[in-house]
Amino acid sequence: MMSKQWVKQAIAKIEADFQRSADTHLIKLDLPQLDGIDIYLKDESTHPTGSLKHRLARSLFLYAISNGWVNEHTSIIESSSGSTAVSEAYFSRLLGLPFIAVMPSSTAKTKIEQIEFYGGQCHFVDHSSKIYAESQRLAEELNGHYMDQFTYAERATDWRGNNNIADSIFNQMQKEPYPIPEWIVMSPGTGGTSATIGRYLNYQQLSTKLCVVDPENSVFYDYYHQGDQSITCENGSKIEGIGRPRVEPSFIAGVVDDMKKIPDAASLATMNWLAKLIGRKVGPSTGTNLYGVLELACAMKQTGQTGSLVTLLCDSGERYLDTYYNAQWIDNNIGSTAQYDALLEKFNTSGSLK
């Protein structure tokens, strides 16, 4: 039988942690070549655990505790490519619960170190497609709870408002020249954030459209256009934190207005381009997001349209110094980014990616 006292204390600890955390910043990019078109980044790297996934982890814990799935003796198991596991390790330590992250062996070393810093353990598999079954097996073996972000991300967050990420964006945009964005652009990992944003846009009757940008070696783009939920991908995504080898239950295609497939080389080139623009390193998924934004902005400019676009700065590039900021690793895993480096250099002066 679950202790009601423990539930009250656990939720109080999570809510107190939320109260101690300020909202994340909205950064406006200085891009004079896009006259009349404003681009903003919601900087999720400033959360206590350094990424967008801090919001998700908080919601997942509140959801699981409120459902009676987690008590003071429960071991927490999660399948993750790194960032969610870091955040869940943080909340597990806050509540005094054991935590095990099931991750691909290719996960960035810095993320592994952060999970262990918060007292979590890392359990590795050789391919991202194996994290689900192994997480379930460990949960059953340890009589623990498999948090399963890929199933519960879309339902654990209150998408109607209550200071979710979409609500925060629109509050922060109120005094901007174009307060209602033409587009919000988001890459899918679980699909939970795009589901939250898309549902919020519909519920609030907003004209803003949602574009989801998918990396290579991910099934979401094909699923969106074909409707076949059985699609799988043999190779895992090279852009850590986004892209999946299967259609995740939390990805809600019906709230998406458009999808783009972003080449991995474009993601890395844009990651480096943005780092120069704002003076600090960002993660590769931010590069994916922003390349999609730039394509939409260029299309708006070509037709004489004005307005704003918003996307997410998902996490800091400091987590990826041994991978996406390592020339040898890029040569071995991604290849040359020269084509997109040149396009972005041209964009600096012309405001065009063609």
N, C-alpha and C positions, 0 to 999 in steps of 0.2 A: 504494500500500500504506500502510495506517495505521501510524503509529509507536506501538508499544506503550508506549514511554517517555512520549510525549505524553499518551496515555490515562491512564496512572498519575498523571501530574502534574495533569492536568485534574480527575480525580475527587478527588484529594487536596486540591486547592484548594477544590472545592465542599464536601467534607466538613469541611474546616477552617473554612469560612465558617459551616457549620451549627453547629459546636461553639462558635463565638463568639456565637451567637444564643441567648438564653434563650427558654423557652417563653412563649407569650402568656398574658395574664391572663384570668381568668374573673371577670366583674363581676356581682355580685348587685344587682338593682334594689330600691330601697326603695319598696315598694308595699303599705302597710298595708290598702288597700281590698281586697286579695286575700288575706285571712287564710287561712293554710294552703296557699297556692299561691306557690311561689317561681320567679322568672324570672331567668335568667342570660344574659349576653352573653359569648361568647368573642371577646376583643378582638384581631382580626387586624390592626388598624391599626398595631400596634407592631413589625411585621416591619421589617427594614432598608429595604425599598422601600415600606412603608406600606400593604400590603393583604394579603388572603387569598391573592392570586395569587403571592406570594413562594414559598409551599410548592409550588404547581403548577410554577412555572418551574424550581425546583431539581429536581423529579422529572423534568420533561421533558428537561432537559439530561442528567441521569444516564442516563435511558432511551436517548436518542439516541446518546450517546457509547458506552454499553455495547453498543448494537446495531451500532456501526461506521458510523453515518450521519454523524457529525461528526468532523472532524479539525482539525489546526492551521491549515488553509487554508480552512476552510468559512465561507461567509457564511451567517448565520442570518436567515431570513425568517419572520415570524409575522403572522397575521391576528388582529386584536384590537380591542376597543373602548377600550383604553387601559391598564388596570391590569396585565394580563399582559405587555403590551409593555414597560411600565416595569420590571417584574421581570426579563424576559428581557434587556433592555438591560443591566441590572446584571450578570447572570451572563455575558453576552457580553464585557463589559469585563473582568470578572474573568479570563476565559480569553484575552483579546486577540483576539477574533473580531469581524468586522464584523456589524452588526445593522440590519435594516430592518423597520419596523412598517408593515403595511398596515391603515389605519384609516378609518372614516367621517370625512368632513370636519367633522362636528358634534362630534367628540371634545373634551372639556374642555381648554382651553388649558393649564392647569397640568400635566396629564398629558403633553401634547406637550413642554412645557419639561423635564419630568423625564426623558423618553426621550432628549432631546437632551443633557441634563446627563450622562447615562451614556454618551454617545458614539454613540447610535443615530440613525438617520435615520427620518423619517416620510414615508410614501407614502400619499396620500389618494385615496379613492374617494367618489362622491356618494351611495352607498346601502350599508347594511351587508350586503346580499345579494351584493355584488360583491367582498367581501374575499377570498373563498376562491379564485376563479379567478385573481384578480390576484396573489395570493401564490404560487400554483403557477407562474404565468407568470414571475414574477421569479426564482423559485428555478431554473427551467430556464434562463433567460437568463443567470444569473450562475453557473451550476453550483454553486448553494448548496443548503441544506437548508431545506425548509418544515417548521417545527416542528409545525404543525397541532394546536394545543391542542384543537380541537373533536373530533378523532378520537382522540387519544392520552391525553387527560386521565384517562379512567377506567382505563386499563391501566398508566400510568406510576407510579402510587402503589400502595404495598403496603397493600392494604385489610385485611389480616389483623391488623395491629398496627404494630410498629416505629415507634412515636411518630407515627403519622399523626394527623390532627386529631380523629378519633373516639376513639382511644386516649387522647389528651391530655385530652379532655373528661371521660372516665370516671375517669381518674386524679385529676383536680382536684375531681371531685364526691364523692370517697370520704368526706369528713368532713362533708358537708352533711346537713341533716335528711332530705331525700329524695334519696339518692345515685344512684338509678336513675331518670332522667327519664321522665315519661310520654310526652313528645314531644321530638324535636329537629326544629327548623324550619329549612329552607334554601331559598334561591332558586336557580334554575338559570341558569347562564351557558353553560358547556360541558356541564354535567351531571356533571362529574367529581367534585365534592365530594359531591353527593347520592349518587352511586354508591358512593363510598368509605364514607360513613357508613352507608348502607343495607346494604351487604355486611358491614360490621363488625358491625352489630347482629345480623344473621342468623348469622354465623359464631360470634360469642360467645354466641349463644343468649340474647339479652337481650330483655326485654319491651318496651323503649322502641320507640315508633312514630315513623316518619319522615313529616313533612308537608312537601311542596314547594310553595312559594308563587310563582306566576307573575305578572308584570306584564301590563298591557295590551299589545297588539300583539306577542304572543309565542305560539308554537304548542304549547308543551309541555303546557299544560292540556288543550287539545283532543285532542292525541295520546294523553294518558293515558286519557282517557275514551272515545275512539273507536278507538284502535289503528291509525290511518291514518298511516303514516310519510311519506307523500307530501305532507302538509299543509304549505302555505307561507303566509306573511303578507306582504302587499304593503308595509305600513308598518313601519318599524323601531321597536323599543321606545324609549320616552322615558326609561326608568330605566336610566341608563348602567351597563354591566357585567353586566346580567342580561337575560333574555328574548332569544329568537332568532327570525329569520324562517323558519327551517327546523328540522326535528327533527335535532339533532346526534347523531352516532354515539356520543358519550360519555354520553348520557342513557339510563339504564337504568330503565325504568318499573317493572320487576318488583320492585324493592327499595323502592318507594314505597308507603306505606300510605294516604295521602290527599293530594289537591292542592287548593289554593285559588287563585282568581283575585283579585288585589288591585288595586283601582283606583289609577291613578297619583296621584290627588289624596290618597288615603289614605296612600300611601307617603310623600309629601312632608309631610303633616300630622304623621305619626308621627315622621319624621326630626326635625322641629322640636320636637315634644313631648319626644322623648328628649334632644335637645340641652339643653333647659331642665332636665331631670331630672338629668343627669350633669355639666352644666357645660362641655360642649365639643361642637363640631360633628361630626356623622357624615355619611356618604354616603347617597344616596337608597336604595340597595339594602338598607341596614340598616333603613330605614323600612319597606320591603316585608316584610322578615323579621319585624320586631317587630309589625306590624299583624296578621300571621297568628298570632303567638304570643298576642297579646291576645285575639283571637277565640277561640282554643282555651282560654285561661285563663278567660274569661268563661263559656264553656260548662261547664267543670269546676266553677266556682263555683255555677252555676245548679243543678247536680245534686248538690252537696254533696261533690264529690270534692276530695281534697287531693293534693299532689305537686309536682313541679318540671318546668320547661320550659327548654330551652336553644336559643339561636340564635346567630348570628354578627354581630359588629360588623365589617363587611367592610373599610371604609376610613374615612379621616378626611374630614370635610366641608370641610377647607381646600382640597381639590382642586377644589371646585365653587363657589367664591365668585362666579364670573362667570356661573353657570348656576342651580343649584338654590337658591342663597341670594341670587339677584337677582330682585327682585319683577317687573321688566319681562320678564325671560326666562320666569318662571313664567306670567305672563299670556299670553304669546305661544305657549307650548308645552304647558302643562298646564291652565291655567285655575284657577278658584277652588278653594281647599281648605277653604272656610268650613264646609261640611257636616261634614267629618271633624274639623276643629278643634273644632267644637261637641261632637261625639261624645266626643272625647278629654277635653275639659273636664268633661263629665258623668262619664266614667270615673274621673276623679281623685277624685270623692267617692262614687260609687255602685258602682264596680267592674263596671260594665255598659257595653256599647257599643250598647245598644238604647234 
